[in-house]
């Protein structure tokens, strides 16, 4: 729901976090699932702070590019 709201606005890198909306989106991410996803993608253990950085980067790219398909590791 938060992602849809953000995607349906005239979003730019400069205004992405107006009113804390990008921070709110990052905070609703399931960190355990994100950790499992990135570890499967990279084939190595990732500390929580790096997971948070990767989540932020992926979400930012996703929003600014209008969405894209994600690669799901097997």
Secondary structure, 3 states (H helix, E strand, C coil): CHHHHHHCCCCCCCCCCHHHHHHHHHHCCCHHHHHHHHHHHHCCCCCHHHHHHHHHHHHHHHHHCCCCCCCCCC
